[in-house]
Every structure is written in C-alpha cells, then in structure tokens.
Amino acid sequence: MIFLVLLSVLGILLAYQYFKILNGYRFADQIFTVQPVYPILGHAGVFSGKSSKQAFWLTVKYFQQVDRLGKILLGPRPFVLVNQPDLLQQVLTRSDLHDKPFFYDFLTLGGGLITERSGEKWRRVRKLLNPTFNTRMLTNFLPIMDFRASKMVATLDPLADGQTDVDIMKFIGECTLEMVFSTTMGRNAHELPGQREYIRNLEIIQNCVGERILNANQYLGVFYRMSNAYKIEQISRDFCNKFTDKIISERRKELEAESGLVTEEDEFKPKSLNFLDEVLQIRKQDNLKFTDLEIADQLYTMMSAAHDTSALTVAYTCLFLAMNPEVQSKVLAEMNDVFHSPSVEINCDTLRQLEYTEMVIKEVLRLCPAVPLAARETSEEIILDGIRIPKGQILGMNFYSLHRREDFWGSDPERFDPERFRPEECEKRHPYAYLPFSGGLRNCIGSRYAANSMRIMLLRILQQFELRTDLKQSDLRFKYEITLKLTGPHRMRLVRRK
C-alpha cells in the first residue's frame, strides 16, 4: 500500500514537472509541428536508434514540410526549424545569435572555430585567426597544392584504361590530406608517420558524432558512455590527441630553438608559411599565447574542415561531370583556354578566370552541400516571423532541403544545371537561398583556401583524364557524418586524354 502511494506521488511530481516545462515552451504553440508527432515523446521516438543515413533522410522529410518556421519536439522541448531565406538571413546575420547548441559539444573540440559554443569567445578567436589566411600565405600554398594534385594524377594514371572502376574519393582524399598536412602543419607527407591513421580516426569520430547528433537516445552522456559507439570514438580520440600533441610540441620546440628570430615588433619579420606556425606565435589580448589544448582544437577543426569538405566536393564534382559529358567538355575547354601552355602559371589571377568551372562547383555544392545541417542557440529573446522566441532555444537549419526549394530553384530543383549560377541568375535570387557553407558572420574562414585547392585538383584531373561513369544522379544515396557523404563509392572510369 505504501509503495503504491509513493508511486502515485512520484507520478504526480513527474507530471507536474513535465507540464511546468511544457508551460515554459508555450511560445512554440504558434509554430507548425512537423508530422507525424506522438504524445508525450513528440519526435524523440522517431529520432532513436537510426543509422546516419536514416536519420539524415528524416530531417530532410521534416524540413520539406516547413515553408518558413516549423518545429520538432523532443518530449516537451521544441527545436525550431528555419527554412526560408529571409528568416535564415535574420538568424545568421544577427550579432546576438552566434551561440551554438549543446550537441556541438559532442565533437569535443572546445574552442575550435566550428565547435566553440560561445559566440563571444568565437568572435575573439576568429579575430585572432583571420590573419592566418592572408593573401600572401594563400598564394604561397598554390605550388604545394599543384604538386600534390600532380602527384595524385600520376598515381591514377595506371588505372586510366577506360575499364577499371575507380573510387575517385579515395585518391582525392589522399591528395587533400597531403595538401592539408603540408599547409596546415608545415610537414611533408613522408615526414609524418601515422598521418593516414589520423585521418581514418577523424572519420570514425565524425561517424560516431554524426549519428549521436541525430539520435535523441544518445544525447545523455550517461547513456552514450554505455554504448559501443562511445568506446570506438574514445579509441580514435586517444590516437588523434597523441598525434596532434606530438606535432605541436615538436614544432614549438623547433621555433624556440631557431636562432636569429626577429622580434614581434620587427616590421620586416618574415611571414610563416603554415597555419600551425602562425597560431603558435599569435598573442592574445592578455599577451599570452594559445595553450597546446587551444591549438589542438584549432588544428582538429582545420584538418577536418579543409580535408573532408574539399575532398567531398571535388569527388562529387567529378561524378557529376562524368554523368554530364557535355558539361565536362565545356569545363575542359575553359581550362585549355586559360592554361593554353605549360608556361601559364597557376596563380590567383589565372584560377579566377575559370568562371564556368566555378559555376559547376557551385551547382555541385547546391545539390551536395558539404555541411548540410547547422544550428544556433538564442542567447536572449528574439522575434522571428512575429514570434517571440525566448533565450536558450535551438534554431535548426537544413541546407540540403533549402537548396531544393522550388520557389527559388525552379520546378525541377534536382536537375544539375550550372547555368543557375550565371551572374545575372544569381542577382535575381535571394542571397540566403544558397548556403553551402552556412553564411553571415560565422561563415567558413577557409573558403578561399578551399576554392583554390578544388580548382587546382579539377584542373589536373581533367587535363589528364576523361571521366566516365554508369552511375546516374538518381542512384546517389547520402548519409550524415557531420559532412554529407555517399553511402557507396564515387565510382567511375578514367580514360587518358591524347
């Protein structure tokens, strides 16, 4: 009898607490709820136990129901879905909307530019890091990128018989890996034992974190730590931490040991030629340098962003060019026109002349945005679409769905058409209808770096090979692992050009 009374009291207390929480989210009553939704649990049961492929397609399905604002419910808690360019512009350009929600902590990269949750801290770090992507440094990276791209093409050449199936992503991934290690850490590929294991472990972490973000049952740390995914993730993290710590420690000692270093005040001080050296020598407002942990967070972020997003975009571009030979011919003609002889130098000016190539890359990023999902957390009350949204609420964005809105992209948004990005067409379109790397103030710091590396890799590949594939666009299936990845290989055949 006493047990039943205690159980009843506990039930009443839980119900009271639930409805108290629910009352705090009354603002969301004005926002459309995506369907189907279930009593008490909301959508929590739907986002539970899903693979990265299943969970991603659930988010796409839900965003397709949203014209301007919508919501999903995890129990009583709403997650606001923003899916209209005007509203996205408001969210991404507000000076008081730079905070990110709790699930960015799942990456465990603390102060990295992508994962730093505090908008105020992010602003300070971004300001310090902006000079590391100066024009001179980016220009000095071009020969390194070209050397690595040419090496990749030489590796592919024995397979270019028109018969052998090639997963182009494997080779492009190795190429971007070598580019990133050379430019980010100032090391050549053969000088870093374990670098491929480092990237493999980074990919394992991304897979684990991607599934955790889209699975509500893994949100609570106490439950996630009991899962097999947690054990796998920790093994990979341990490897990456030791690898990065070793590089930072060695390079810090090298810089301190170098004789004849000029002082910080010397206006003739030579600029370093890699990201790590720049970060090691930055001084913050308190005149202290970044700690090794802070540097590791930035390196993780740069490694993941520069390697994965660029490699995926180039691999997707190769696939779409193979599926659209008439577009491939136009790209090649433009490249041959600009780089008409071996004496034409690869520099910022010649790369900028690849205008149609840039249109093709943009269309690929429309259909396959490297980072398809993003979120913000309100740091104070805001008014969005006439609705007062309190502090501490999560706003979710899905760029994959945004890029397929018929009211901005026409009646056939799945069709691959680089002409969408002619200057006159872009002028007609809302600037926030296209957000392949997010937008606003918290945008991608390495966009110019990525643009250069992608154009150089495509240049060297297409100069040497014709790309063919039996795959059709309708065959492509995607999954979410922080970045947007294919569930299968980027399969194609290469034919040497005469």
C-alpha positions as CSV (number, residue, x, y, z in Angstrom):
1,M,0.0,0.0,0.0
2,I,2.8,2.4,1.0
3,F,4.6,1.5,-2.3
4,L,1.5,2.4,-4.3
5,V,1.2,5.7,-2.5
6,L,4.8,6.6,-3.1
7,L,4.5,5.6,-6.8
8,S,1.4,7.8,-7.1
9,V,3.2,10.7,-5.5
10,L,6.2,10.2,-7.8
11,G,3.9,10.1,-10.8
12,I,2.2,13.3,-9.8
13,L,5.5,15.0,-9.3
14,L,6.8,13.9,-12.6
15,A,3.6,15.0,-14.3
16,Y,3.8,18.4,-12.5
17,Q,7.4,18.8,-13.7
18,Y,6.5,17.8,-17.2
19,F,3.7,20.3,-17.5
20,K,5.8,23.0,-15.8
21,I,8.4,22.5,-18.5
22,L,5.7,22.4,-21.2
23,N,4.3,25.7,-20.0
24,G,7.8,27.3,-20.5
25,Y,7.6,26.4,-24.2
26,R,4.2,27.9,-24.9
27,F,5.8,30.3,-27.4
28,A,6.1,27.2,-29.7
29,D,2.3,26.7,-29.9
30,Q,2.3,29.3,-32.7
31,I,4.8,27.3,-34.7
32,F,3.7,24.5,-37.1
33,T,4.6,21.0,-35.8
34,V,6.0,18.6,-38.5
35,Q,4.2,15.3,-38.8
36,P,4.0,12.6,-37.6
37,V,4.3,13.5,-33.9
38,Y,3.4,11.4,-30.9
39,P,2.0,12.2,-27.4
40,I,4.5,12.9,-24.6
41,L,7.6,11.8,-26.5
42,G,7.0,14.1,-29.5
43,H,9.5,13.1,-32.2
44,A,12.0,11.6,-29.7
45,G,11.0,8.1,-30.5
46,V,11.4,8.7,-34.3
47,F,15.0,10.0,-33.8
48,S,16.1,7.0,-31.8
49,G,18.3,4.0,-33.0
50,K,18.6,5.4,-36.5
51,S,21.7,5.0,-38.8
52,S,23.3,8.1,-40.2
53,K,21.5,7.5,-43.5
54,Q,18.1,7.0,-41.9
55,A,18.4,10.0,-39.5
56,F,19.5,12.3,-42.3
57,W,16.6,11.5,-44.5
58,L,14.2,12.0,-41.6
59,T,15.5,15.6,-41.2
60,V,15.0,16.1,-45.0
61,K,11.5,14.8,-44.8
62,Y,10.6,17.1,-41.9
63,F,12.1,20.2,-43.4
64,Q,10.2,19.6,-46.6
65,Q,7.0,20.2,-44.6
66,V,8.3,23.6,-43.5
67,D,7.7,26.8,-45.5
68,R,9.0,29.3,-43.0
69,L,9.1,28.1,-39.4
70,G,8.4,24.6,-38.1
71,K,9.3,22.6,-35.0
72,I,10.1,19.1,-33.9
73,L,9.5,18.1,-30.3
74,L,11.9,16.0,-28.0
75,G,9.4,15.4,-25.3
76,P,8.1,18.9,-24.4
77,R,11.1,20.7,-25.7
78,P,10.8,22.3,-29.2
79,F,13.5,22.6,-31.8
80,V,12.6,25.4,-34.2
81,L,13.2,24.6,-37.9
82,V,14.1,27.6,-40.0
83,N,13.7,27.1,-43.8
84,Q,13.1,30.4,-45.5
85,P,15.9,32.7,-46.9
86,D,14.6,35.9,-45.3
87,L,14.4,34.2,-41.9
88,L,17.8,32.5,-42.4
89,Q,19.4,35.8,-43.2
90,Q,18.0,37.2,-39.9
91,V,19.3,34.3,-37.9
92,L,22.8,34.2,-39.5
93,T,23.5,37.9,-39.6
94,R,22.3,38.9,-36.1
95,S,25.1,40.0,-33.8
96,D,23.4,38.3,-30.8
97,L,22.9,34.9,-32.5
98,H,26.4,33.4,-32.6
99,D,25.9,30.8,-29.8
100,K,25.7,27.1,-30.8
101,P,23.6,24.4,-29.0
102,F,24.7,21.6,-26.7
103,F,25.2,18.9,-29.4
104,Y,28.3,20.8,-30.8
105,D,29.9,19.7,-27.5
106,F,29.7,16.1,-28.9
107,L,32.6,16.9,-31.1
108,T,34.7,17.6,-28.0
109,L,36.8,20.3,-29.8
110,G,36.1,23.0,-27.3
111,G,37.4,26.3,-28.7
112,G,37.6,25.2,-32.4
113,L,36.1,27.8,-34.7
114,I,33.3,25.4,-35.8
115,T,32.5,23.9,-32.4
116,E,33.0,26.9,-30.0
117,R,29.5,27.3,-28.5
118,S,30.0,30.8,-27.0
119,G,29.5,33.4,-29.7
120,E,31.6,35.9,-27.7
121,K,34.6,33.6,-27.4
122,W,34.3,32.6,-31.1
123,R,34.4,36.3,-32.1
124,R,37.7,36.8,-30.1
125,V,39.3,33.7,-31.6
126,R,38.1,34.4,-35.1
127,K,39.6,37.9,-35.0
128,L,43.0,36.4,-34.0
129,L,42.9,33.7,-36.6
130,N,41.7,35.9,-39.6
131,P,45.3,37.0,-40.5
132,T,46.5,33.4,-40.8
133,F,44.5,33.2,-44.1
134,N,46.1,36.3,-45.6
135,T,46.6,36.6,-49.3
136,R,50.3,36.1,-49.3
137,M,50.0,32.8,-47.4
138,L,47.3,31.5,-49.7
139,T,49.4,32.4,-52.7
140,N,52.4,30.6,-51.3
141,F,50.2,27.5,-50.9
142,L,49.4,27.2,-54.6
143,P,52.6,25.5,-55.7
144,I,52.2,23.0,-52.8
145,M,48.6,22.3,-53.9
146,D,49.7,21.9,-57.5
147,F,52.5,19.5,-56.6
148,R,50.1,17.3,-54.6
149,A,47.4,17.4,-57.4
150,S,50.0,16.4,-60.0
151,K,51.2,13.5,-57.7
152,M,47.6,12.3,-57.5
153,V,47.2,12.3,-61.2
154,A,50.4,10.3,-61.6
155,T,49.0,7.7,-59.1
156,L,45.7,7.5,-61.1
157,D,47.4,7.1,-64.5
158,P,47.9,3.3,-64.4
159,L,44.2,2.9,-63.7
160,A,43.1,5.1,-66.7
161,D,42.3,2.3,-69.1
162,G,38.6,3.0,-69.5
163,Q,37.8,-0.3,-68.0
164,T,38.8,-0.2,-64.3
165,D,36.3,1.1,-61.8
166,V,37.9,3.7,-59.6
167,D,36.6,5.2,-56.3
168,I,37.8,8.7,-57.1
169,M,37.1,9.8,-53.5
170,K,39.9,7.6,-52.2
171,F,42.6,9.3,-54.3
172,I,41.2,12.8,-53.9
173,G,41.0,12.3,-50.1
174,E,44.7,11.3,-50.0
175,C,45.5,14.4,-52.1
176,T,43.7,16.8,-49.9
177,L,45.2,15.1,-46.9
178,E,48.7,15.8,-48.2
179,M,47.8,19.3,-49.0
180,V,46.4,20.0,-45.6
181,F,49.4,18.4,-43.8
182,S,51.8,20.4,-45.9
183,T,50.0,23.8,-45.5
184,T,48.4,23.4,-42.0
185,M,51.3,21.7,-40.2
186,G,54.3,22.6,-42.4
187,R,55.1,18.9,-42.9
188,N,55.5,16.8,-46.0
189,A,53.6,13.5,-46.1
190,H,56.6,11.3,-45.7
191,E,57.7,13.2,-42.5
192,L,54.6,12.2,-40.5
193,P,54.2,8.5,-39.7
194,G,50.6,7.8,-38.8
195,Q,49.0,10.6,-40.7
196,R,46.7,8.4,-42.7
197,E,45.6,6.7,-39.4
198,Y,45.0,10.1,-38.1
199,I,42.5,10.9,-40.9
200,R,40.9,7.4,-40.6
201,N,40.3,8.0,-36.9
202,L,39.0,11.5,-37.6
203,E,36.4,9.9,-39.9
204,I,35.5,7.4,-37.2
205,I,34.9,10.3,-34.8
206,Q,32.7,12.1,-37.4
207,N,30.6,9.0,-38.0
208,C,30.0,8.5,-34.2
209,V,29.3,12.1,-33.6
210,G,27.0,12.4,-36.7
211,E,24.8,9.5,-35.5
212,R,24.8,10.9,-32.0
213,I,23.6,14.3,-33.1
214,L,20.6,12.8,-34.9
215,N,19.7,10.2,-32.2
216,A,17.9,11.6,-29.2
217,N,18.5,8.5,-27.2
218,Q,22.3,9.2,-27.2
219,Y,22.1,12.8,-26.0
220,L,22.5,12.0,-22.3
221,G,26.2,11.3,-21.6
222,V,25.4,8.6,-19.1
223,F,23.7,6.5,-21.7
224,Y,26.1,7.3,-24.5
225,R,29.1,6.2,-22.4
226,M,27.5,2.8,-22.1
227,S,27.3,2.4,-25.9
228,N,29.8,0.6,-28.2
229,A,30.0,3.8,-30.3
230,Y,31.4,5.7,-27.3
231,K,34.2,3.1,-26.9
232,I,35.1,3.2,-30.6
233,E,35.1,7.0,-30.5
234,Q,37.4,7.2,-27.5
235,I,40.0,4.9,-29.1
236,S,40.0,7.2,-32.1
237,R,40.2,10.3,-30.0
238,D,43.1,9.0,-28.0
239,F,45.0,8.3,-31.2
240,C,44.3,11.8,-32.6
241,N,45.1,13.6,-29.4
242,K,48.5,11.9,-29.1
243,F,49.3,12.5,-32.8
244,T,48.4,16.2,-32.6
245,D,50.0,16.8,-29.3
246,K,53.3,15.4,-30.6
247,I,53.3,17.7,-33.7
248,I,52.5,20.8,-31.6
249,S,55.2,20.0,-29.0
250,E,57.9,19.3,-31.6
251,R,57.1,22.4,-33.7
252,R,57.0,24.7,-30.6
253,K,60.5,23.4,-29.6
254,E,61.8,23.9,-33.2
255,L,60.5,27.6,-33.2
256,E,62.1,28.3,-29.8
257,A,65.4,26.7,-30.9
258,E,65.7,28.7,-34.1
259,S,68.4,31.2,-33.9
260,G,68.2,34.8,-35.1
261,L,64.4,35.1,-34.8
262,V,63.2,38.6,-35.3
263,T,61.1,40.2,-32.6
264,E,57.3,40.6,-32.8
265,E,57.8,44.3,-33.3
266,D,60.1,43.9,-36.3
267,E,58.2,45.2,-39.4
268,F,60.4,43.0,-41.6
269,K,59.6,39.8,-39.8
270,P,59.0,37.1,-42.4
271,K,55.6,35.5,-42.6
272,S,55.3,31.8,-41.7
273,L,54.1,29.6,-44.4
274,N,51.7,27.3,-42.5
275,F,48.8,27.6,-40.2
276,L,50.5,25.9,-37.2
277,D,53.4,28.3,-37.1
278,E,51.1,31.3,-37.3
279,V,48.9,30.0,-34.4
280,L,51.9,29.2,-32.3
281,Q,53.1,32.8,-32.5
282,I,49.8,34.6,-32.0
283,R,49.4,36.5,-28.8
284,K,46.0,37.2,-27.3
285,Q,44.9,40.4,-25.7
286,D,46.4,39.3,-22.3
287,N,49.7,38.9,-24.1
288,L,49.6,35.1,-23.6
289,K,49.9,32.6,-26.4
290,F,47.4,29.9,-27.2
291,T,47.8,26.8,-25.0
292,D,48.6,23.4,-26.6
293,L,44.9,22.4,-26.0
294,E,43.6,25.5,-27.7
295,I,46.0,24.9,-30.7
296,A,44.9,21.3,-30.9
297,D,41.3,22.3,-31.1
298,Q,42.0,24.7,-34.0
299,L,44.1,22.0,-35.8
300,Y,41.4,19.4,-35.4
301,T,38.9,21.9,-36.8
302,M,41.2,23.0,-39.8
303,M,42.1,19.4,-40.5
304,S,38.5,18.1,-40.6
305,A,37.1,21.1,-42.5
306,A,39.9,21.5,-45.1
307,H,40.4,17.9,-45.8
308,D,36.9,16.4,-45.7
309,T,34.8,19.2,-47.3
310,S,37.2,19.9,-50.2
311,A,37.7,16.2,-50.9
312,L,34.0,15.5,-50.9
313,T,33.2,18.5,-53.2
314,V,35.9,17.6,-55.8
315,A,34.7,13.9,-55.7
316,Y,31.1,14.9,-56.2
317,T,32.1,17.3,-59.0
318,C,34.0,14.5,-60.8
319,L,30.9,12.3,-60.5
320,F,28.6,15.0,-61.9
321,L,31.0,15.8,-64.7
322,A,31.1,12.1,-65.6
323,M,27.3,11.9,-65.6
324,N,27.1,15.1,-67.7
325,P,29.8,14.8,-70.5
326,E,28.6,18.0,-72.3
327,V,29.3,20.0,-69.1
328,Q,32.7,18.2,-68.8
329,S,33.6,19.2,-72.3
330,K,32.8,22.9,-71.5
331,V,34.9,22.8,-68.3
332,L,37.8,21.3,-70.2
333,A,37.6,23.8,-73.0
334,E,37.7,26.7,-70.5
335,M,40.7,25.1,-68.7
336,N,42.5,24.7,-72.0
337,D,41.8,28.3,-73.0
338,V,43.2,29.7,-69.7
339,F,46.1,27.2,-69.3
340,H,46.9,27.0,-73.0
341,S,50.5,26.1,-72.5
342,P,52.7,24.7,-69.6
343,S,54.2,28.1,-69.2
344,V,51.0,29.6,-67.9
345,E,51.4,29.9,-64.2
346,I,48.8,28.7,-61.7
347,N,48.1,31.8,-59.6
348,C,45.1,33.6,-58.1
349,D,44.5,35.5,-61.3
350,T,44.5,32.5,-63.7
351,L,42.4,30.5,-61.3
352,R,39.8,33.3,-61.1
353,Q,39.5,33.0,-64.9
354,L,37.9,29.5,-64.5
355,E,34.4,31.1,-64.3
356,Y,32.4,28.3,-65.8
357,T,34.3,25.8,-63.6
358,E,33.3,27.8,-60.6
359,M,29.7,27.7,-61.7
360,V,29.9,23.9,-61.9
361,I,31.4,23.6,-58.4
362,K,28.6,25.9,-57.0
363,E,25.9,23.8,-58.6
364,V,27.5,20.6,-57.1
365,L,27.5,22.3,-53.7
366,R,23.9,23.2,-54.2
367,L,22.9,19.6,-54.7
368,C,25.5,18.1,-52.3
369,P,26.3,20.8,-49.6
370,A,29.4,19.5,-47.8
371,V,27.9,20.6,-44.4
372,P,24.2,20.1,-44.8
373,L,23.0,20.9,-41.2
374,A,23.6,23.8,-38.8
375,A,22.1,25.2,-35.6
376,R,22.2,28.2,-33.4
377,E,21.0,28.8,-29.8
378,T,19.4,32.1,-28.8
379,S,21.4,34.0,-26.2
380,E,18.5,36.3,-25.5
381,E,14.9,36.7,-26.6
382,I,14.4,37.4,-30.3
383,I,11.4,38.0,-32.5
384,L,11.4,35.8,-35.6
385,D,8.5,35.9,-38.1
386,G,6.4,37.8,-35.4
387,I,7.0,35.1,-32.8
388,R,8.8,35.8,-29.5
389,I,11.4,33.1,-29.1
390,P,13.0,33.0,-25.6
391,K,16.6,32.7,-24.6
392,G,18.1,29.2,-24.8
393,Q,16.1,27.9,-27.7
394,I,17.6,25.9,-30.6
395,L,17.2,27.0,-34.2
396,G,17.9,24.3,-36.8
397,M,18.8,24.7,-40.5
398,N,19.0,22.2,-43.3
399,F,20.8,23.5,-46.4
400,Y,20.2,20.3,-48.4
401,S,16.5,21.0,-48.2
402,L,16.9,24.7,-48.7
403,H,18.7,24.2,-51.9
404,R,15.8,22.2,-53.3
405,R,13.0,24.8,-52.7
406,E,11.1,25.1,-56.0
407,D,10.2,28.7,-55.3
408,F,13.9,29.6,-55.6
409,W,15.3,26.9,-57.8
410,G,12.5,26.2,-60.3
411,S,10.1,23.3,-60.8
412,D,13.0,20.7,-61.2
413,P,15.4,21.5,-58.4
414,E,17.1,18.1,-58.6
415,R,18.3,18.8,-62.2
416,F,22.0,19.5,-62.4
417,D,22.4,22.9,-64.2
418,P,25.5,25.1,-63.7
419,E,23.7,27.9,-65.6
420,R,21.8,28.6,-62.4
421,F,25.0,30.4,-61.3
422,R,25.5,32.8,-64.1
423,P,25.9,36.3,-62.6
424,E,22.5,37.5,-63.9
425,E,20.7,34.5,-62.4
426,C,22.4,34.9,-59.0
427,E,21.3,38.6,-58.9
428,K,17.7,37.5,-59.2
429,R,17.9,35.0,-56.4
430,H,17.8,35.7,-52.6
431,P,21.4,35.6,-51.3
432,Y,20.4,33.3,-48.5
433,A,18.7,30.7,-50.7
434,Y,22.2,29.3,-51.3
435,L,24.3,28.4,-48.2
436,P,26.7,25.6,-48.9
437,F,29.0,26.6,-46.1
438,S,26.5,28.5,-43.9
439,G,26.5,32.3,-44.0
440,G,26.6,35.5,-42.2
441,L,29.4,36.4,-39.7
442,R,30.1,32.9,-38.6
443,N,30.9,31.6,-42.0
444,C,33.8,29.5,-43.3
445,I,37.2,31.1,-42.6
446,G,38.9,28.8,-45.2
447,S,36.6,29.4,-48.2
448,R,39.4,30.9,-50.3
449,Y,41.8,28.1,-49.4
450,A,39.1,25.5,-50.4
451,A,38.3,27.3,-53.6
452,N,41.9,27.3,-54.7
453,S,42.6,23.6,-53.8
454,M,39.4,22.4,-55.6
455,R,40.1,24.2,-58.8
456,I,43.7,23.0,-59.0
457,M,42.7,19.4,-58.4
458,L,39.9,19.5,-61.0
459,L,42.3,21.2,-63.5
460,R,44.9,18.5,-63.2
461,I,42.4,15.6,-63.3
462,L,40.5,16.9,-66.3
463,Q,43.7,17.9,-68.3
464,Q,44.8,14.3,-68.0
465,F,41.6,12.2,-68.0
466,E,38.2,11.9,-69.4
467,L,35.7,10.9,-66.7
468,R,33.0,8.3,-67.3
469,T,30.5,6.5,-65.0
470,D,27.5,4.3,-65.2
471,L,26.0,5.9,-62.1
472,K,23.0,8.2,-62.5
473,Q,22.1,11.1,-60.2
474,S,19.1,9.1,-59.0
475,D,21.5,6.4,-57.8
476,L,23.1,8.6,-55.3
477,R,22.3,7.9,-51.6
478,F,23.5,10.1,-48.8
479,K,24.3,9.8,-45.1
480,Y,25.2,12.4,-42.4
481,E,28.6,12.2,-40.7
482,I,28.9,15.9,-39.9
483,T,29.5,16.2,-43.6
484,L,27.3,14.8,-46.4
485,K,28.7,11.5,-47.6
486,L,27.7,8.9,-50.2
487,T,26.6,5.5,-48.8
488,G,28.7,3.9,-51.6
489,P,31.8,4.7,-53.6
490,H,32.3,7.6,-56.0
491,R,32.6,5.0,-58.8
492,M,33.9,6.0,-62.2
493,R,36.3,5.1,-65.1
494,L,39.2,7.2,-66.3
495,V,40.4,7.4,-69.9
496,R,43.7,9.1,-70.7
497,R,43.5,12.1,-72.9
498,K,45.7,12.2,-76.0
